[in-house]
Amino acid sequence: MSMVEQALRLESGELETQEPRRLVQQIVELRRQLQEEQASYWHKLQAYQEGQQQQAQLVLRLQGKNTDHSQDLESILIWLEEEQPRSASLAQVNAML
């Protein structure tokens, strides 16, 4: 409704009886929209927080696996260093044969 139409209705007294009812309807609709948006926001926030928590748990798990693999590699390197002299003597035996 244009401002001119509102002014004409106000002059005739028609707007005075319809305006409060329309305003109440608008307020009710705006409250409903606000509640929907708030619920949507909280849902998105909760999903984001859950995702962050899952990501943090994954990082911790991967760090643990990385530590395990580092220890495994260290053990293998120590074993290889210990086996190197044996391998060298076996190579000498093979060369003599």
N, C-alpha and C positions, 0 to 999 in steps of 0.2 A: 504494500500500500504506500503510495507516495505521500509526501508531507502535505501536499495540497489536499489530497483526499482526506487525510487525517484532520486537517484544519476544518474542512467542510463538515465532517462528521462531528467534530468537537462543537462546532457552532450549532449544529442541529440537536445536540444532546445525545446522539446515537452512540458516540464513542465512549461517553462516560460509563455506560452500562456494560459495554463489550470490552473495554480496555482492561479492567482488572482481571477479568476472566482470561483474556489472552495472555496477560503478563504472568498469571499463575501457571498457565499451560507452558509458557516458555521456560519459566523457572523449573518446573517439574522436568521438562525435556532436557534442560541444561544439566540438572542434577543427575539424571539418568546417564547422560553422555559422560559426565565427569566420573561417575562410579565405574562405568565400563572402561574408560581410559585408565583409571587408577588400577583396576583389576588387571588390565592388560600390562600395565607398567610393572606391577608387582610380580606377575607371572614371568615376564621377560627378565626381570632382575634376579628372580630365583633361579631361572634356567642358566643365566650368566654365572651366578655364584656357584652353581653345581658344576658347570663346565670348568670353571677356574679350579675348583677342588679336585676334579678328576685329572686335570692337567698337572696339578702339583703332585698328585699321587703317581702319575705316570713318570714324571721327571725323577722322583725319588726311586722308583723301581729301576729306571734306566741307569741312574747313577750307581745303584747297587750292582747291576749287571756289569757295568763298566769296571767297577772295582774288582768284581769277580774275574772278569776277563784279564784285567791287568795282573792280578795275582797268578792266574793260569799262565800268562805269557812269561812272567818272571820265573815261574817254576820250570817252564820249558827251556828258557835260556840257561838257567843253572844246570839243568840236566844235560843240555848240549855241550856246555863248557866242561862238564865232568866226563862226558863221553868222547870229547875230542882227542885226548891222549890215546884212548883205547882204539879209536878209529885210525889214528896215525900208526899205531903198532900193527893193526890188522892190515893196513895198506902196505907196510913194510914186508909182512909175511906174504901177502899176495904177490908182491914184486919179486920176492925170492923164489916163489913157486913158479 
